[in-house]
Amino acid sequence: MDKLNWIDLITERLRDYSEGEIWTDGGSEILVRTESAANTIADMLTTLYRTQGEEVEINTGYYDPEEDERNNEVDRYTGWWYVNIG
């Protein structure tokens, strides 16, 4: 049985712009509005990979508006939670 790259399968079907509740930046991250949504997606990805015998490192984080402002790095990611594979 071929193993699926779940993150790619999901990101290929998401929009590449920061409007709405969920989007991707062209494939490397899933971005969502809330920490709860990020954790749910991370848990789902962990489960999907485990069903095919794989352990992957799923990362979640936040593009903090205050930190981005301080570092002069405000962009379309600012204020969004992300999920990626490390």
MARDRENDO-867915 format. One record per residue: chain; z, y, x of N, C-alpha, C in turn. Coordinates in nm, 4 decimals, decimal comma, always signed. Layout:
BEGIN
- A|Z|Y|X|Z|Y|X|Z|Y|X $
...
// end
This chain:
BEGIN
- A|+0,0000|-0,1189|+0,0838|+0,0000|+0,0000|+0,0000|+0,0000|+0,1247|+0,0879 $
- A|-0,0918|+0,2148|+0,0612|-0,0958|+0,3411|+0,1341|+0,0195|+0,4294|+0,0901 $
- A|+0,0806|+0,4954|+0,1887|+0,1892|+0,5882|+0,1571|+0,1305|+0,7234|+0,1202 $
- A|+0,1909|+0,7851|+0,0214|+0,1437|+0,9147|-0,0266|+0,2169|+1,0273|+0,0444 $
- A|+0,1458|+1,1348|+0,0689|+0,2069|+1,2562|+0,1218|+0,2391|+1,3445|+0,0017 $
- A|+0,3580|+1,3256|-0,0518|+0,3956|+1,3891|-0,1783|+0,3911|+1,5407|-0,1726 $
- A|+0,4374|+1,5994|-0,0631|+0,4379|+1,7464|-0,0568|+0,2955|+1,7999|-0,0654 $
- A|+0,2014|+1,7332|+0,0013|+0,0617|+1,7772|-0,0062|+0,0051|+1,7597|-0,1470 $
- A|+0,0364|+1,6474|-0,2099|-0,0130|+1,6245|-0,3460|+0,0359|+1,7319|-0,4426 $
- A|+0,1588|+1,7762|-0,4232|+0,2141|+1,8799|-0,5108|+0,1560|+2,0165|-0,4774 $
- A|+0,1560|+2,0542|-0,3497|+0,1106|+2,1893|-0,3134|-0,0380|+2,2098|-0,3405 $
- A|-0,1170|+2,1033|-0,3336|-0,2599|+2,1158|-0,3640|-0,2845|+2,1584|-0,5086 $
- A|-0,1860|+2,1395|-0,5927|-0,2023|+2,1697|-0,7351|-0,1328|+2,2983|-0,7783 $
- A|-0,0722|+2,3676|-0,6840|-0,0024|+2,4926|-0,7159|-0,0869|+2,6135|-0,6814 $
- A|-0,0574|+2,7237|-0,7478|-0,1246|+2,8504|-0,7177|-0,0799|+2,9018|-0,5812 $
- A|-0,1630|+2,9830|-0,5201|-0,1314|+3,0445|-0,3913|-0,1064|+3,1938|-0,4102 $
- A|-0,0193|+3,2264|-0,5033|+0,0217|+3,3659|-0,5183|+0,1598|+3,3699|-0,5818 $
- A|+0,2309|+3,4768|-0,5518|+0,3727|+3,4844|-0,5859|+0,4004|+3,5455|-0,7224 $
- A|+0,3305|+3,4998|-0,8221|+0,3603|+3,5374|-0,9596|+0,3965|+3,4097|-1,0329 $
- A|+0,4806|+3,4212|-1,1325|+0,5239|+3,3026|-1,2044|+0,6531|+3,2477|-1,1463 $
- A|+0,6771|+3,1204|-1,1706|+0,8036|+3,0582|-1,1310|+0,7922|+2,9689|-1,0087 $
- A|+0,6708|+2,9211|-0,9785|+0,6522|+2,8293|-0,8665|+0,5143|+2,8533|-0,8061 $
- A|+0,5068|+2,8499|-0,6724|+0,3797|+2,8702|-0,6037|+0,3883|+2,8085|-0,4651 $
- A|+0,2779|+2,8114|-0,3936|+0,2737|+2,7630|-0,2566|+0,2051|+2,8668|-0,1703 $
- A|+0,2282|+2,8564|-0,0414|+0,1664|+2,9511|+0,0512|+0,0442|+2,8902|+0,1192 $
- A|-0,0226|+2,8036|+0,0512|-0,1403|+2,7398|+0,1076|-0,1127|+2,5994|+0,1570 $
- A|+0,0046|+2,5491|+0,1265|+0,0282|+2,4094|+0,1566|+0,1534|+2,3727|+0,2317 $
- A|+0,2170|+2,4638|+0,3024|+0,3313|+2,4224|+0,3833|+0,4651|+2,4350|+0,3127 $
- A|+0,4716|+2,5147|+0,2078|+0,5974|+2,5338|+0,1371|+0,5744|+2,5403|-0,0134 $
- A|+0,6766|+2,4967|-0,0866|+0,6830|+2,5201|-0,2300|+0,7847|+2,6313|-0,2477 $
- A|+0,7484|+2,7349|-0,3210|+0,8377|+2,8491|-0,3410|+0,8729|+2,8626|-0,4880 $
- A|+1,0028|+2,8860|-0,5130|+1,0546|+2,8955|-0,6493|+1,1539|+3,0105|-0,6582 $
- A|+1,1853|+3,0506|-0,7804|+1,2730|+3,1666|-0,8010|+1,4213|+3,1392|-0,7814 $
- A|+1,4662|+3,0151|-0,8016|+1,6100|+2,9898|-0,8000|+1,6490|+2,8788|-0,7025 $
- A|+1,7731|+2,8856|-0,6575|+1,8278|+2,7819|-0,5706|+1,8309|+2,6476|-0,6431 $
- A|+1,8650|+2,6520|-0,7697|+1,8697|+2,5306|-0,8504|+1,7335|+2,4608|-0,8538 $
- A|+1,6278|+2,5371|-0,8728|+1,4925|+2,4799|-0,8745|+1,4566|+2,4221|-0,7379 $
- A|+1,4918|+2,4929|-0,6307|+1,4629|+2,4434|-0,4953|+1,5350|+2,3111|-0,4700 $
- A|+1,6612|+2,3034|-0,5094|+1,7372|+2,1801|-0,4894|+1,6821|+2,0653|-0,5727 $
- A|+1,6391|+2,0938|-0,6934|+1,5810|+1,9903|-0,7793|+1,4523|+1,9359|-0,7187 $
- A|+1,3675|+2,0239|-0,6690|+1,2419|+1,9805|-0,6062|+1,2712|+1,9010|-0,4795 $
- A|+1,3675|+1,9463|-0,4000|+1,4043|+1,8738|-0,2782|+1,4542|+1,7334|-0,3119 $
- A|+1,5382|+1,7222|-0,4140|+1,5880|+1,5907|-0,4557|+1,4743|+1,5013|-0,5038 $
- A|+1,3819|+1,5585|-0,5799|+1,2682|+1,4821|-0,6298|+1,1825|+1,4310|-0,5131 $
- A|+1,1544|+1,5186|-0,4164|+1,0745|+1,4775|-0,3009|+1,1442|+1,3673|-0,2215 $
- A|+1,2744|+1,3808|-0,2014|+1,3504|+1,2778|-0,1306|+1,3352|+1,1438|-0,2009 $
- A|+1,3488|+1,1439|-0,3316|+1,3357|+1,0210|-0,4100|+1,1953|+0,9628|-0,3993 $
- A|+1,0943|+1,0468|-0,4107|+0,9558|+0,9987|-0,4031|+0,9256|+0,9349|-0,2679 $
- A|+0,9669|+0,9992|-0,1595|+0,9427|+0,9417|-0,0273|+1,0216|+0,8125|-0,0075 $
- A|+1,1448|+0,8080|-0,0556|+1,2263|+0,6864|-0,0410|+1,1664|+0,5681|-0,1159 $
- A|+1,0995|+0,5933|-0,2286|+1,0397|+0,4825|-0,3037|+0,9305|+0,4122|-0,2238 $
- A|+0,8778|+0,4805|-0,1228|+0,7775|+0,4160|-0,0373|+0,8343|+0,3862|+0,1014 $
- A|+0,9678|+0,3824|+0,1117|+1,0335|+0,3407|+0,2350|+1,0380|+0,4449|+0,3445 $
- A|+1,0208|+0,5709|+0,3110|+1,0216|+0,6776|+0,4116|+1,1446|+0,7662|+0,3973 $
- A|+1,1986|+0,8060|+0,5114|+1,3040|+0,9073|+0,5145|+1,2426|+1,0317|+0,5778 $
- A|+1,2444|+1,1413|+0,5054|+1,1917|+1,2672|+0,5573|+1,2993|+1,3741|+0,5464 $
- A|+1,2906|+1,4730|+0,6325|+1,3849|+1,5844|+0,6294|+1,3294|+1,6931|+0,5383 $
- A|+1,3937|+1,7109|+0,4251|+1,3538|+1,8141|+0,3293|+1,4422|+1,9363|+0,3529 $
- A|+1,3808|+2,0507|+0,3722|+1,4538|+2,1754|+0,3951|+1,4426|+2,2660|+0,2737 $
- A|+1,5519|+2,3343|+0,2435|+1,5488|+2,4413|+0,1446|+1,6084|+2,5650|+0,2098 $
- A|+1,5678|+2,6794|+0,1616|+1,6219|+2,8038|+0,2149|+1,5808|+2,9201|+0,1287 $
- A|+1,6206|+3,0384|+0,1738|+1,6011|+3,1596|+0,0950|+1,5495|+3,2701|+0,1849 $
- A|+1,4465|+3,3373|+0,1400|+1,3973|+3,4567|+0,2089|+1,4774|+3,5751|+0,1561 $
- A|+1,5855|+3,6052|+0,2250|+1,6848|+3,7029|+0,1813|+1,6308|+3,8453|+0,1863 $
- A|+1,6325|+3,9160|+0,0734|+1,5795|+4,0527|+0,0700|+1,6516|+4,1482|+0,1651 $
- A|+1,7844|+4,1364|+0,1761|+1,8589|+4,2254|+0,2655|+1,8218|+4,2004|+0,4111 $
- A|+1,8132|+4,0741|+0,4487|+1,7757|+4,0397|+0,5855|+1,6318|+4,0826|+0,6148 $
- A|+1,5424|+4,0573|+0,5209|+1,4028|+4,0973|+0,5400|+1,3905|+4,2485|+0,5539 $
- A|+1,4662|+4,3217|+0,4736|+1,4646|+4,4685|+0,4818|+1,5153|+4,5143|+0,6183 $
- A|+1,6267|+4,4567|+0,6615|+1,6845|+4,4916|+0,7925|+1,5859|+4,4655|+0,9062 $
- A|+1,5129|+4,3559|+0,8963|+1,4193|+4,3170|+1,0019|+1,2788|+4,3717|+0,9805 $
- A|+1,2635|+4,4551|+0,8789|+1,1328|+4,5119|+0,8453|+1,0284|+4,4017|+0,8242 $
- A|+1,0692|+4,2978|+0,7493|+0,9831|+4,1819|+0,7252|+0,9614|+4,1550|+0,5762 $
- A|+0,9728|+4,2562|+0,4939|+0,9545|+4,2364|+0,3500|+0,8084|+4,2009|+0,3226 $
- A|+0,7884|+4,0895|+0,2526|+0,6535|+4,0449|+0,2183|+0,6596|+3,9656|+0,0880 $
- A|+0,5558|+3,8925|+0,0570|+0,5507|+3,8217|-0,0712|+0,6508|+3,7067|-0,0796 $
- A|+0,7079|+3,6666|+0,0322|+0,8079|+3,5601|+0,0341|+0,9484|+3,6114|+0,0012 $
- A|+0,9709|+3,7389|+0,0216|+1,1034|+3,7978|+0,0051|+1,1578|+3,7726|-0,1354 $
- A|+1,2793|+3,7188|-0,1397|+1,3461|+3,6922|-0,2663|+1,3171|+3,5556|-0,3263 $
- A|+1,2384|+3,4750|-0,2584|+1,2029|+3,3424|-0,3088|+1,2779|+3,2337|-0,2323 $
- A|+1,3082|+3,1250|-0,2997|+1,3628|+3,0041|-0,2386|+1,2462|+2,9148|-0,1983 $
- A|+1,2608|+2,8441|-0,0871|+1,1523|+2,7573|-0,0406|+1,1995|+2,6133|-0,0228 $
- A|+1,1016|+2,5238|-0,0284|+1,1210|+2,3820|-0,0001|+1,0082|+2,3420|+0,0939 $
- A|+1,0438|+2,2781|+0,2056|+0,9417|+2,2263|+0,2962|+0,9922|+2,0999|+0,3639 $
- A|+0,9055|+2,0374|+0,4382|+0,9426|+1,9174|+0,5131|+0,9487|+1,9551|+0,6598 $
- A|+1,0632|+1,9243|+0,7214|+1,0860|+1,9614|+0,8613|+1,0381|+1,8581|+0,9584 $
// end
